[in-house]
Amino acid sequence: MNEEGIADLDYFVDLQPKKEDFHEAVLRGLSLPQKSISPKFFYDEKGSKIFDKICEAPEYYVTRTEIAILNDIKKEIYSVVEPGSVVVEYGCGSSIKIKALLSALPDPSHYIAIDISKSHLIATAKEIASDYLNISVGAICADFLEPIDWPEKASLKSSKRLAFFPGSTIGNQIPSEAGQFMKYVRHMVGDEGFFLVGVDLKKDIKILDRAYNDAAGFTADFNCNLLHRMKNELDAELNISNFSHNAFYNEVLGRVEMHLVSDIQQMIRIDDVDFSFEKGESIHTENSYKYSTKEFAELAKKSGFGLLKSWSDVENFFCIYLMKAI
């Protein structure tokens, strides 16, 4: 990102880790007994555009449900969070969500955006700085799954802090990872801090099945884009049409799993290395854990947060939890 973009912010802290090599990750992942590729590799330019389509699909309830809840609870959030608080957003997603929150708070003093994608991060932070002239805005480019200290340039150690993590992204982490992440958040916000987080709830399996297997095929395209990336970027020898998208709810583990399933016995060749697939063998590409309120409250408590309030839609598809450091 150019200096002009960074100059529009109060400060920019660059802790961006070395980008994991897609080539290296694929070779390692296809060598595992259960072949797998990290879901973070979904989000190249094409994948990000497909995900935007998923969010608008009628079967995918998460985005519109969370935004509706945020708009419905503005008065309640206003009454709980102190004036002049600092808002820290993890994984700057849709600006619609952070704008709904900032507009609901009593005179927030500062907004800190945290994301691993530098260009996306600065674009989001610039948009907030432009739309909220009374709020100072900073950005930290970092992997938020690692511990992050309060930026010295913020110089706001006496202010109350509210961390915001929308979008049910916490469900993409296994519970132990989610618990560790919340410990990092607890460290970031301090002893008087709050945490507002969106969580997808357990529900009828048919609803989950429709959401992850939408009729337009956007989720299938999103999943299969990994194969296109392998072919285009790694010169992989593979027949994409011989793989199928498969998403299902694993009731024992409480998560939706996404896989790319081999429809036939076949090979993928990369760098003269052959990776064999039996018919029905898969590449595991994503998990999305679903929680009950009791399960999530217990996980949060172990991480240093106590549940203050929770809000869900009338169908109990999705929940936003407000927690306080304990």
Residue, then its C-alpha position, 0 to 999 in steps of 0.5 A: m500500500n502506498e504511503e498516501g493511503i497510510a497517511d490518511l490514518d492516525y497511525f499504522v503498525d505493520l506486524q504482517p507476518k511472512k506470507e505463507d507460501f501457497h505452494e508449500a502449504v499445498l504440498r504439505g497438506l496433500s501429504l497428510p493422511q487426511k489431505s487438507i488445505s487451510p481455508k485462508f487460501f480461499y481468499d484470493e481476488k476471485g475467491s473473495k468475489i465469490f464469497d461476496k456472492i455467498c453472503e447475498a445468497p438467500e440460503y446464507y443467513v449469517t451476514r444479513t441476520e447479524i446486521a439485522i441484530l446489530n441494528d436492533i440492539k443499538k439502544e441496548i449497546y449504547s446503554v452498556v458501553e461507556p462514552g469515549s470507548v476505543v473500538v478494536e475490530y478483528g478481521c475487518g470485514s464488511s464495513i456495514k457491520i462496523k459502521a452499525l456498531l460505531s453509530a450505536l456507541p456513545d461518542p467512541s473516541h478511537y477505532i483500531a482495525i486489525d487484519i492480515s491483509k494490508s491493502h484490505l485493512i487500510a482501505t477499510a480504515k480509510e473509509i471509517a476515517s472518512d465517514y467518522l471525522n470525530i473518531s481517530v483511526g489507526a490500523i494494525c497489520a497482523d495475524f490476530l491469531e497471534p498475541i498483539d500488544w496495545p499499540e504505543k502510538a494509540s496512547l489510550k491506556s486509560s480508555k475503556r476498550l471494546a473488541f469487536f469480532p463479527g461474522s461468526t469467523i470464530g467458528n472457523q477455529i477449533p474450540s481450543e484455538a478459539g479459546q486461545f484467541m479470546k485470551y489474546v483479546r482479553h489481554m488486548v482489552g485489559d481488565e475493564g474491557f468488553f468483547l462483542v462477538g458474532v457466533d453461529l448457533k446450533k440449528d436444524i441440520k437442513i438449514l445448515d445443509r442449504a446454507y453450505n450447499d446453496a442452489a446457485g452453487f456459489t459455495a461449491d465455486f468458492n471451494c473449487n477455486l482452490l483447485h483452480r488456484m493449484k492449476n493456475e498458480l502451481d501448474a498442477e496436473l489435475n482434472i477439476s471436473n473429477f472433484s466435487h464440493n461436499a459440505f455436511y454437518n458433523e454432529v459429533l464435533g458440532r461443525v460443518e465441514m467442507h471437502l473437495v471429494s475425488d469422484i474417481q481414483q486419480m492423481i494430482r501432480i505438482d513438481d513431478v510429485d504425485f498425490s494419489f486419491e482413491k474414489g471418495e477420498s477428500i481434501h478437507t478445506e474448512n470447518s465452521y463450528k456451531y455453538s449453543t449459548k452454554e457452550f460458548a459461555e463456558l469457552a469464554k469464561k475459561s478465556g477470561f470473559g463473563l457473559l453480560k448479554s446476548w441477542s439472537d434473531v427470532e429463529n435462533f440462527f445467530c447470536i451476538y454476545l457482549m462479554k466483559a473481562i473477569 
